[in-house]
Amino acid sequence: MSIDNKHEIQLHGRRVLVTGSARGLGEAFARALVSAGAKVVVSDVLHQRGQALAQALGENASYVPMDLSDAESIRAGVDAAAAAMGGLDGLINNAAITNSGGRNMDQLEADMWDRVMDVNVRGTWQATVAATRHLAASGSGRVVNLASDTALWGAPRLMAYIASKGAVIAMTRGMARELGPQGITVNAIAPGLTLVEATEYVPEERHDYYLKGRAVPRAQVPEDVTAAALFLMTRASGFITGQLLPVNGGFVMN
């Protein structure tokens, strides 16, 4: 299923780094950004897929390796991305791992918990810190953090992941306060269960649960989420910051 967006968002001249963008929702962000006229750096630990995607996207895309569990890799990756594009106007903190899916909280190992937190929480924080000076130099820097509506309704058997995404929501508000004086906005998007490669493991009953609970009764596809992220990358969104936008067809409503 695809969504026909009649009112296109234009991002000509905007330079955006997307973490975890070799596949899935991150890939959808990269494709949508290039289609909107932006320059994009794809970054991931899946190097061959990332390089292939950047090549397929053409002259307005390039690839930079980045491991969100490694602070030096993050710093080097962000600086390389800014150098490749001649600056940085936007950062989409998309990279994340689930790892805890399908297990009750008493079945989780501490090292699994720590791995999820290292990537999803610490990695998001460190990527934003590394990008701050570049975003400030832009004069209209934008950060979009990917949360999840699972943290809003308390999805069971996903404890480490929902805890990490709850932390991302809280960090978004703190980041917005700290970075606002530098002209940088920070917002979060909380997608619902989206049909991408990373959710192929999700049992059919969970998909049915979402479908029955949505105000808009259909499957959620990447285009539902990319449109929201693209708007938050525009200069026109400059007075929106510290906000959480659930994009889930009304499954969870603020």
N, C-alpha and C positions, 0 to 999 in steps of 0.2 A: 504494500500500500504506500502511496506517496501523496503528499499534500500539495495542492496547487496554490502557491502564494501569489495572489494577484498584485499585491502592493510590495514591490521589491525594495529592500534596503540597500542603499549604495554606500560603499566604504572605500571609494577610490582614494588612494594615497595612505590609507591606514596600514600600519605594520603590526602584525599580531603573532605571538608565539602561543602555540597550543601544545600542552604537555599530554603525553599518552595518546598521540594522534595517529598512530600507524594503522589503527583499525577501530571498528565500532563507532561509538558516538564521537570520539575524538576525530576520527577520519571524516565523519559527517560535518563537523565544525570546520575542518580544514577545507573541504570541498565547497561548503557554503560561503566561506570567507573569500576564497579565490573567485567564486562566481559573482560575488558582490563587488569585486574590484580591489580587494585588499591584497597586500603581500603577506605571505604566511611562512612561518617556519614550523615544520612538522618535527616533533621530538618524541623519542620513545626509547625503550630498550630492545624493541624488535627492529633491528637495524635494516635488514633486507626489505622488510615490508615498508618501513618508513621511507627508505630511499626510493623504492619503487613508486610509492604514492607521490612523493615530491616530484619525481620525474614525470609522472602522468599528469600532474597538475600544471606543469609548464613553467615558464620563466618567472612567474610570480610566487613560486614555492621553492623551498630548499629544505634540507634535512639536517638536523643536529642531534647527535645522540645525547640522551639525558636519563640518568638513573635517579629517581626520586628518593631512593634510600641512601644516596651518597651525596653528602654536602658539597664536596669538591666538584663532582659531576654536575650538580645543579648550577653552581656558580659559573663554571666554565661553559655550560650549555647556554645559559641565559646571555652571557657576554658574547658568545659566538653568534647567537641568534640576532642580537642587536647589531653586531658588526655586519652580518650578512644582509640585513635590511636597511642599514644606515640609520638605525634608531629603533625605538620600540614604543608603540602607542597602546598596545593591548596585550594582556596575558589572560589566557583561559586555562585555569588550573583544573584540567580534566583528569589527569592520570590518577588512578586508584586501583586497589585490589580488593577483592571480596574475602576470599579464603575461608570465612567462617560460615558460608552458606550451608544450610541443611543440618546444622548441629545445634543442639541445645547448649545453653551457656555453660553447663557443668561438663560438657564434652570438649570444650576448647582448651588448647594448650597455651601456656603463657608465651611461648616463643611465637606462636601464630598470632596472638593478640598484639604482641610487640611489632611484628612485621607489618600488620595492617596499620597500626598507628604511625609507624615510621614513614610509610609511603603516603598515606592519606592525610595525615595531620602535619607531621613534621615536614614532609616534603612540600606540602602546600605553603606552609609558613616560610620555608627557606627559599622556595622559588619566588615568592612575592618579595621577600627582602632583597634577593639578588636583582630583581627587576626594578626596584623602586627608583634608583637613580636614573635609569633609562626612561621610565614612565614619567618621572618629574620633568625631565628635559623635554619631553613631548609637549607639555603644556596642557594636554587633555588626556592623561593616562587613564586607562580603564582596566580593572581586574574583574573577572567573573570566576567565582569559585563554584565547582560542581558539588552540590550537596546531594540529598536524596530524600524523597518523601517517606522512605522507610523510617527515617529518624523522626518523622512527624506523627506517624501512626503507630510506631512501636512494633515493627514487623518481627515476628518470632523467628527463632533459629537463624539469626543473623546478627548476633550481639556485637561482635567486634566491629563489623561494618557500620551498623547504625550508631554505635558510640563514636566512631571516627567521623561520621557525617554530622552528628550533632555538634562535635567540636568544630568542624568546618563552619557551621552556621554561626556559632559563637565567635569564632575568629574573624569572620566577615565583618561583624559589627565593630569589633575592636580595631581591625585594620582600617575600616572606613573612618573612624575617629582620628587615628594616627596619621593617615595619609591624605585626608581631606585638605589640610593646609598646603599641600604640595600640588593641588589640582588633580589628584588621583581619586577616582571613585572606585568603590569595592562593593560588589553585590554578589548574591548567591542565587543559583537556580537549583530547584529540587525536582528533578524529573521523577515521573512514575516509572513503572516497569515498561521499558522501551524495547522494541524488537531489534536487538543488535546481537552480534556474535557473543558478547560477554554475558548475555542473559539466556543463552541456549540451554544452560543447565537447569534453569528454573522449572519446577514441576508444573504440569498443565493446570493443576488445581489452583496454583497461585495466580496464573494468568487469568483463569476464570473468575477468581475472587476480585481482581482488579477490574475486569470487564464489567462485572455486575455492579460494582460500586461507583463507577464513573458517571458523572452527570452527562458526559458525552460518551455514549456507549459504543466505543470502537477501540481497536488496538492502537497503542501509542507507537509512533514511528519517529525516527531521528529528526525529520523535518519539523516536528512539533516543538522540539527543543532548540534547534539551531536558530530559528527565527527570533526567539527571545534573546539568545546570546548575541546575535548580530545587532539587535537594537541597543543592547547595553554596551556595545563597542563603539557606537556612534558618538560624535561630539554633542549631538542633541540630547543625550541622556545625562548630561553633566550635572544635573541637580538631583539625580537619583543616586543615593548611596546608602550603604548599610542595610539594604533591603533583601528579603528572601522572597523569591518568586516561585511558588509551586507550579510546575508545568505538568499536569497529570490528568487533564480532562475532568477536573472537579472531584477526583477521588478523595483528596484532602483539600479543604478550603480554609484559608486564614480568616 
